[in-house]
């Protein structure tokens, strides 16, 4: 979500980076794209931020590629400036500008020059060895401007993000590990997946025989909502329940309705269920769960988790169309609020099936027990 900032104290901005990213970056160059605050003079709004490899890393984008990317993103997002935070444990604050690390200085100067050539600005660039309390930071342009970071986990922005259900992970690796396959759970779910599919097919055949194919989708959606309602950190669905959800998500009407769930009262429980399913399902069913997790994370401003979930979805099913579209949207920094069109389509789909997903349209017919 966009964050309003004052840049009178760079330490507060630098310390807020882990909360905004969702993890604590190491050996990284973090670019923050900002626009003027429409109401508060002297403030800016961070519209988007991206983490890249540090200029000291061997495998990284070239200085020119970084600068071109930044200029392109400013154009797409109508940003007026870029802020840069360089985090690398191999850095040390120089006593004067000429002693600064040559590769870092070159990368940031290329970025500054490219932005200025298109009437944009590198409005600030700061360096630190780590994003941790009491770690020294300094200005890239004027190293004599320096200080020490407050605790990133205690920042105002960190508190706001945590309250919104977005914890700060120690590293990006920790975030990736959240979606690693749980082999024991996958084995138990896979063992009952075929039977779940057979029974679902029998229900679909009966629905067709009575001349109401949508009855199958209605029952499947109701079943998924029941599972979501009983999912929590303390109550994980049974392997058979997870298999039934996986099979239900193969139905296009059910999948579409899940976009509406992400914007309703069951959003948090659904997010937990998609996380569990991403770890439990075999390919290609895993792609569906990972895509829905990515959508949920993206909608609520957690771009880091959304990106990792989309990588997982596309690894499971490289041709997954919705995952491809969300990946394109994320890579081009499409604002999360634009996803609400999909939420509205999901609500409409659930309304047509007469199932309450927690965000039913006013005066729509609802049947909670088909």
Secondary structure by P-SEA (a helix, b strand, c coil): cbbbbbcccaaaaaaaccccccbbbccbbbbbbbcccccccccccccbbbbbccccccccccaaaaaaaaaaaaaaacccbbbbbbbccccccccccccccaaaaaaaaaaaaaaaaacccccbbbbbccccccbbbbbccccccccccccccccaaaaaaaaacbbbcccaaaaaaaaccaaaaaaaaaaaaaaaaaaaaaaaaaaaaacccaaaaaaaaaaaaaaaaaccccccccaaaaaaaaaaaccaaaaaaaaaaaaccaaaaaaaaaaaaaaccccaaaaaaaaaaaaaaaaacaaaaaaaaaaaaaaacccaaaaaaaaaaaaaccccccaaaaaaaaaaaaaaaccccccccccccccccc
